[in-house]
Amino acid sequence: MSGSRHSSDQLNMSLIAAKEGSAVQQTAMHESLSDKPDPERISKCAARISLRGLIPPDAPTSSWLARAAPALDRLLGIQTLDRLYRRHRLQNLPPFEFAAQTLDALDISLAPSGQPEAIPASGPLLIVCNHPFGGIEALALMRTLQSVRTDVKFLANSGLQVFRELQPLFIATNPLRVTQKNLSSIRQCEAHLAGGGVLVMFPAGKVSTRPRGGTRIADAPWNRLVGDLAHRTGAPLLPVFFHGANSRLFHALGGVW
C-alpha cells in the first residue's frame, strides 16, 4: 500500500474461558454470576452500566431512550454486565486496570500467538482486528498492549460509551450513518496517529455474523477507512486475528449490535 508500511507479521489471539465448549462471553458471564450475589456489596456500588448513560444531560426525561433503556438493558445483556460491574467493584478504575480486572472477573485468559514482539515500543501503529465477540476483544488487546504501549485509542461505536472507565480511550463514532461527528472522529484518528499513537480499529463496524444463506461466520466487508488512514498517515498496519465466535443463539437472532 503506497504511503504506509504493511507489517508482514500477524498477532493471533485466543480467549480462553474457565469452561470449554461454549462462547467465551456467555460461558464466562455464567461462571462469574452463578454464585449468589452479595446484595449489600452490590448496593454500595452506586455507579451503573446502562444505556441511560448515553442520554445527554439536557435531553428530556421523556425521550425514547429514557423510556426504552430498562428493556434494552435486559435484552442486550447490559443488565447482566452491570451486576458483574458492581459486584466486582469495577467502577472508576483506570482504563487498563479496568480491562485487566474485568477479564479476571470473567475468568478469561489470553493465549496470544504469532508475533507479539511485532508491537513497536514507539511510533504510530494502526491495529486492525476482526470482531467475533463484540467487546471483549478490546479488553484483550488492552491487556496485551499494556506492557508495551499505553498510548492507545479505539475507534469505537458510540454505544460503548456506557463503559465510563474506557471513555478516555475511545474515539466515538456511529457506524450506522455519516454525520459531522463521524468526520470529527476521523480527524481525531489522524491526529492520534500523527502524534505517534496506537489506533485500534474493527473495520467491519459490527460483530461477525453468518450471512443469510452462508455456511461460515465472518466479518462484514471492512471499511476502506483503514486503507485511507494508513495511506494518509504512513502508519504501519498490524493485523490481529481473534479466534472464536459468539453462541449459536446469538447468530440465530441475526447478530444483535
ABEGO torsion letter per residue (X at the ends): XBGBBBBABBBBBBBBBABBGBBAAAAAAAAAAABBBBAAAAAABABBBBAAAABBAABBAABAAAAAAAAAAAAAGAAAAAAAAAAAGABGBBAAAAAAAAAAAAGBBBBBBEBAAABBABEBBBBBBBBAAGAAAAAAAAAAAAAABABBBBBBBAAAAABAAAAAABBBBBAABBBAAAAAAAAAAAAAAAAGBBBBBBAAGBBBBBBBGBABBBBBBBBAAAAAAAAAAGBBBBBBBBBEBBBAAAAAAGGBX
